[in-house]
Amino acid sequence: MNVEEIIEKVAKGEIKFHQVENYVNGDKRLATEIRRKALERKLGIKLEHIGHYSIDPNQLIGRNIENMIGVVQIPMGVAGPLKINGEYAKGEFYIPLATTEGALVASVNRGCSALTEAGGVVTTLLDDKMTRAPLIKCPNARRAREVAQWVQENLEYLQEKAVSKVTRHGKLRGVKPFIVGRNLYLRFEFETGDAMGMNMVTIASEEIMKVIEEHFPDVRYLALSGNLCVDKKPNAVNFILGRGKTVVVEAVVPREIVKRKLKTTPELIAEVNYLKNLVGSAQAGSYGFNAHFGNIVGAIFLATGQDEAQITEGSHGITIAEVTPEGDLYISITMPSLEIGTVGGGTRVPTQREALEIMGVAGGGDPPGVNAKKFAEIVAGAVLAGELSLLAAIAAKHLARAHKMLGR
């Protein structure tokens, strides 16, 4: 069949979208074009802009996307420089932000300017782990407790017999068991190097389940994810125990900079933060005691090829703003669940890799893990910049004016 015949058959449903590669000798770029043209014909529409792209479908289909028809383009801006005094990120950084929300990049940029003039932010990485929590059904609760105790006492054995078989970079470092009736949820914690690590720990956890079933023939491995991981859902356990990177970012902004650059005072920012981010969030039952973590996390995730569904956990966290004895502004954020990586997944897409290169964190680090940790500190620093700027805009009653100017 020639290309025109294939398009017609796809449009009629005689060839399914996922079968197109079989008719073009595996040429994924051509298959992408055929699917898009067939969809245009079937729906009577034009997908002109979706069909313009520079990335190679042959590098993406089967790894990052299925039934590809083109791309969605999202405007990307840059904020910065932001000075970071971190454990891994040291110096001034520009932050790529992919968004269609007018005023967001400008707001983060203003926060970066104020923080950098104040001497920069200090970042502290508290924890780094990726979790997966399989579910085991046991004969009774006492058996569930026995299995949990055995697993806790045999982490090195499980690393050797299971984890090391399927990954070079993943390391089992802990487990937190939860027993509900006769059901055992094992929340495994792994180190995953520079990868976000979700696929890595999923595969490793399945191998662990095989070993557990061999040792305990009377238990049944029921689900690879028992939802205590917790992945891509608002939840309390990640807010408390953390998942991915747990980061604290702090800064002291002199009163003069707050007044000159942010057009308000430390006292007003502290009051707005207390009544909005803390009291207001408590009344709402929110897991996000902050102004808009998700805005900055989302824009960076889209720019750099992170799993966009994990913006959910990235929006968890607490913003603190206080007036120092000297009358300056102390501001900090705590992010318990920043799930990011610099290798694997969408980070291999060329445009997203270029965004990572802007921050100097593309690919694997030496030793493994340092690039992802550096990236976490940069993301968290950008989030603090966004929090500072938005709180100041609200305190100065400039929020609506900024959105009229930049967002309409």
Disulfide bonds with the S-S distance in Angstrom:
none
